[in-house]
Amino acid sequence: MKRLRSIHVAWLIAIAYVAVLWATASSVGFTRDEGYYFKAAEEYSRWWGVLFSSRFFDAFTAAEIAKHFSYNTEHPPLVKLSQGITYHVFSEWLGWTSPSTGFRVTGFLFGGFTLLSTYLLGKELVDERTGLLAALFMAVMPRYFFDAHLACFDVPITAMWTFSIYVFIRALRAPRNRVWRSALICGVVFGLALATKLNALFLPFVFVLLWLIEPPDPLAVRFVRAPLGGTDLRLPRVPIVLFVSAIVGPLVFIVTWPHLWHDTFARINAYIAFHMHHEHYPALYLGELLIKPPFPWHFPVVMTYFTVPAPIVFLAALGFVVALVRFVRSRALADGALLICAALPIFLIAMPTTPIFGGVKHWYNALPALSILAARTLWASLAAFDLARVRAVAYAIAAVTLVPGALAIQHSHPNGIGFYNELAGGYTGAAEIGMQRGFWGGLAFPLYETLDERTVGPTRVFFNRTNYDSYKMYRREDVFERRFFYANEPNNAQVAVDFAQPEHAEQQGAIWSWIGTRPVGGVYQDNVTLIQLYVRGESNAPPAQ
């Protein structure tokens, strides 16, 4: 009964998180990538219409697959297929949401699933209480909260990465009568993770390391006497779950991605090659504009330190050190798993040639393990001071550690993509030390809502980092009138959006030359300029007295 109650609490936390995301999504603007994924999800969803029709067999032809799946082949299909389904269900059929929110519902659900997966992994490696607190720690991460609103891949892969590790550990520990079933479940989940985002390609390394930490059988390599005489070399027995995952995972990956059904190996190679040679977008870091590698190895460490709420940062850092010491002494699976799952995603970004654009989203999959380390550290500290026996006191202290993150979410929304914690001095301190203020154009949304009152007649707008497909979604949802047209450059535009970031200096100069130097509006957080709006004529006039 106790176990049932804890899982029920975990479900309630996840459902509440989804509800809050849904309720707050309308104020979050479209980030640059979302426009591409809106378009891709809608195109992919039309394939379902062919599959479930009298043209069933046409759905498997190269021509029909190319028609629906040739766009955005640099990312796997699971999230986009799911977005297409939630769009049709909640927006088209039920009419409960706007089109963009229909696509974003997939992100809300994966956000809730992240909390549930964090709980399950924490329960498996430590205990139920640790799993629940770790899920709550994930829920109060401001940047993760922001990204969980979006029709993107970073939150889904965090959920699938965490759940994959959980089911793998369960398979390693499965009793003999459940070995094959557990292995098959792990293989399917791993395949779905592969179909979510590129990060899952590193899960096999995690699986092998976890096996080496806690093998079902001794790992010793030794010479033994052969049955017919002589000597044989006996190698350690590889667990069934590794074999099954190696076979079932790639099969699920291919089956879920129709684009790979023809020219399979060439297209897989093109998918991986795209990310091996990904372009580098500029990022401002400690006053330096990072444009091309080598990038500083400490970038993901410092960014984590500055963007995760301070209580969780301190508890996780202390927990990491304790886990490292304990692992060296006893080589326990829980310590090794948490160390690997927390360090590997950050290590991959710390490599000098890895692209670093996008803030902290590329190593979100480290956050569940860091949250579990933080939760374990807190409960262990309370026990050490003999406070854990008084439940009311213990739970009150745990609640206090959640407050900074919860308040930060409330204060930073909907600008959470640029959130910095109290260790950085908030938005103001981060701006003073030269940190990136925002990413991908979503912060400009409040300015778009004022366009109708700024001009009269047909108007060309330089939307800057808001891409054309996001602009089309804004028009589709009547955020502004249809008399506003998309301009690729500031020249010949009557309205322009400018981002207060050094990499936009050339565009800012063009805006000032063509439109004027006085912004007529902006988006500001704690007196830090994030976005500014310029209108030709109005921006040349002196400020109103």
Buried (B, 14 or more C-beta within 10 A) or exposed (E): EEEEEBBEBBBEBBEEBBEBBBEBBBEBBBBBBBBBBBBBBBBBBEBBEBBEEEEEEBBEBEEBBEBBBEBBBEBBBBBBBBBBBBBBBBBEEEEEBBBBBBBBBBBBBBBBBBBBBBBBBBBBBBBBBBBBBBBBBBBBBBBBBBBBBBBBBBBBBBBBBBBBBBBBBBBBEBEEEEBBEBBBBBBBBBBBBBBBBBBBEBBBEBBEBBBEBBBBEEEEEEEEEEEEEEEEEEEBEBBBBBEBBBEBBBEBBBEBBBBBBBEEEEBBEEBEEBEEEEEBBBBBBEEEBBEEEEBBEEBBBBBBBBBBBBBBBBBBBBBBEBBBEBBEEEEBBBBBBBBBBBBBBBBBBBEEEBBBBBBBBBBBBBBBBBBBBBBBBBBBBBEEEEBBEEEEEBEEBBEEBBEBBBEBBEBBBBBBBBBBBBBBBBBEBBBEEBBBBBBBBBBBBBBBEEBBEBBEEEBBBBBBBBBEBBBBBBBEBEBBEEEBEBBEBBBEBBBBBBBBBBBBEEBBEBBBEBBBEBBBBBBBBBEBBBBBBBBBEBBEEEEEE
